Amino acid sequence: MNTEITGKPPYRPSLLRNWMSLTGLVVVIGSLFSFFLLFMLDAVSHFSNPYLGILTYIIAPGFLIFGLLLTLVGVLRERRKRGGAVGLLPVVQVDLSRPRDRRRMAAFLAGAVFFLFLSAVGSYNTYNFSESVQFCGETCHTVMKPELVTFEHGPHARVACANCHIGSGATWFVRSKLSGTYQLYATAFDKYPRPIPTPIRNLRPAQETCEECHWPKKFFGNLDRTFNYFQGDASNSPYSIRLSIKVGGSDPTHGPVGGIHAHMTVGNRVEYIATDPGRQKIPWVRVTDSQGVVTVYREPRFTNDISQYEIRKMDCMDCHNRPAHRYMSPDSAVNIALSLQEIDPAMPWIKTNAIFALTRKYQTGTEAREGIATFLAGRYPNDPRVRQAIPVVQQIYRDNFFPEMKADWSVYPDNIGHMIWPGCFRCHDGKHKSEDGRTVKANDCNACHTILAQGSGVELLQLAPSGQPFKHPGGDYDLTCYDCHNGGL
C-alpha cells in the first residue's frame, strides 16, 4: 500500500488566520525578543541606565500587551464572522519532500532571521541612544534644555550624563529604575517642578564618579589665575586680580601636603552637619587629622543634639557642586564679554545696562531676545556699536537664562569660591569655634590664594610674589563678598 502523502493537506480554518491577529503575533514576537535583548544589555552594562530600564521594563512589555490584545481582538472577530466550530490553530503539515513546502520553509526561515536581525539592530541602537547625551537632554526638550545647554558649555561636555548620574550595583540599579520611571510619568503628565531641583541626595558618592578621572592623591601645586572685572560706573572701569591659587595636594612625593585640597587629603577627615536640603547652612564641623586628633567646631547658636542629624563626610561635590551644569551670573558673563572686546567697554554705562537688560523678567526666550534688543537700542539710539553688543547680550541670555523652566544662576548655588554665594564661608566665617576657642580660618585671603597683583594698567605688572592685601575698588568694606555681590549688581 502506498502511504506517501500526496496533494494538499486537509484544510482547517483557524481563528488566527486574519491580518489583525497575525499583526499582533508579529508584535508579540518582536517585543519578546527586544525585551530579552535589552534585559541582557542592561544586566551586563557598566552603568545602569534608568532610561534603558524604561525601554526594557515598560515600553517592551507595553508592546507585548498591545500585541496580545490585538491578537485577541482578531480572534474574537474571526470567531464571530465564521461561527461554528473553528479551531484556534490551523492543522500544519510540512513535507520537505515536496518542493513547494521546502520553498515555503526556506522563505519562512529567511523572513524570521531577517525580522530578528532588524529587532536586534533596532534594540541595540535604541540602547546606545538611551545612553547618549542627546537622549538625556533633547528627548524632553523643554524640561532638560537648561541642563543640556549648560552641560554643552561646561568643562565636562565630553562626559556622558550616565557616567555621573547613574550608579552601578544593586542599590543604584533599583534607584535608577525608580527615578527613570518617575521622570517618565512627570514629563508625560507635566508634574515636574520648575526649576528642576539639584539631585543632591540622589547623586552617587564622588569616589565613584569624580575620582574615576580625578585622583586626589595626585593633586599638587598652585594655579595662576587672572580675573577681569569691570565696575558699574559710566566708564566701565576695569579692575583685575591676579591670584596664585593654592590647590595643594596630599602626596608628599609630588609636592607639599596642604592647600585647598587639604580638605580631601588622605590623612585628614572632614565631616559636617548641614541643616538645610541644599547644604548651604553648616553649623557643625568635625576635623580628624592624620594623628587621630579630633577637633569639633560649631556655631554658638547650634547647641542641638547631633544624633538628630546626618553627619556627612566632605567630598568633592561639597565644593564642586556644579561641575557640569554651571549657570554664569550676568555680572560674570558681561565681564567676560567686555574683557574679550565682544562688547565695547568704551560705551558709557554698558555693563550696567547689559546686566539690567538680562535680569528683567521675561516669560519666554523669544520675549527676552526682543526685550534685550529693544532696551539696548533705546539706550544707545545713535551708537553703531550697539549693533555688535545686542547679539552678544542675547547669546548670554540664551546660554544662561531659561524662563520657561525658571532656571538661572540665582536658583542654583555654586560653592566654588565665595563671590556671590557663601561657598567657602559656609564654614570659614569666623563663627565656628572649638571648645578651646580656636576658629576655622576666616577672612584670611592668603589661606587659599595669594594676590600677586591687582588693579589696572601698570599695576598688574607690579607682581608681589609674597602676596599683598586685597584692595577693594572704591574703598574697604567690613563685609563678605556675597553680602553685596549677588551676580546681578
Protein Blocks (a to p, Z undefined) as FASTA:
>chain_A
ZZbdehjddddddfklcfklmmmmmmmmmmmmmmmmmmmmmmmpmbdcfklmmmmmmmmm
mmmmmmmmmmmmmmmmmmmmngpaddfbdcddddfkbmklmmmmmmmmmmmmmmmmmmmm
mmmmmmmmmmpmklmmmmmmmlmmmmmmmmmmmmklmbcfklmmpcedjklmmmmmmmmm
mmmmmmmnopaccddddffklpccfklmmmmmmcfklggcjdddddddddfbfkopacdd
dddddebpabfkloccedjklmmgmkbccddddfbfklpacfbdcdddfkopacddddfk
lmcdfklpccddddfklmmmmlmlccddfklmmmmmmmnomacfklghklmmmmmmmmpc
cfbfklmmmmmmmmmmmmmmmlmklmmmmmmmmmmmmmmpcfknopafklmccfehjllg
nklmmmmnopaccfkopacdehilklmoccfbgcehjllmmccfkopadddehiacdddf
klmmgoiZZ
